[in-house]
Amino acid sequence: MTSPTASVTPRPLRSAAVALVVLSASVLVWYSAARRWHNAWHENGVAGYAAFLLPPLALVIGALIVEGILRARQRPASFEVAGGAFVAPAATRVAAASAATVLTLATASATLHLQPMPDDWWSPISVRFHRVILACLVAGFLVKVAALARQSGRIELRPAGLRVRSLFADRDVSWEQLAAKPNTWPADEAWVRREFLIAAINHYLADPDARETIGTAEGYEDLRRVLCG
């Protein structure tokens, strides 16, 4: 049986932050080089265009693959014990991979913007439309970084009910409110198996006396015995 941890480790958040910083620095270096030498690359025909377009495309494909792998990983059927609660930590690595995907899409979009535009009536409209798309991608990346820093998706089981963290606030939901909407609380952004979370919630809904032990090592051992045998 897995023993409860003493506190929620920040290691996944640190590693995700480091990975995003490294990727962001790489993107800035690449885009600076693209802005400086894109005219020379375009003069070299197919080879120049390949050198100009393939790196950002490879970044997008790589980010999508990494995000897909992380989303497909089996999440644990366990909580962490911290702060008087049973904690399902945020899926920080998945959130970081999602932010990286948006960043690479913004990079590819910005790179395409450096290509020479034909001098016709459509060009000004196309440039404005492209800038709107790029601005939306950059804004989306910043929102995802903010959600990562906030550890959005973290779920805590407490004696008084559930606490769900979002980008803007922590939402407290009492056991009475949970009883009115059973089996409807998502766990997609928390690093815990959804079935395990729902089973834990249903256990405390069915046994109100057990709620007093939430957040304790003894209570966690009891919960594991009930849910895992």
Secondary structure, 3 states (H helix, E strand, C coil): CCCCCCCCCCHHHHHHHHHHHHHHHHHHHHHHHHHHHHHHHHCCHHHHHHHHHHHHHHHHHHHHHHHHHHHHCCCCCCCEEECCEEEECECHHHHHHHHHHHHHHHHHHHHHHCCCCCCCCHHHHHHHHHHHHHHHHHHHHHHHHHHHHHCCCCEEEECCEEEEECCCCEEEEEHHHHHHCCCCCCCCCECCCHHHHHHHHHHHHHCHHHHHHCCCHHHHHHHHHHHHC
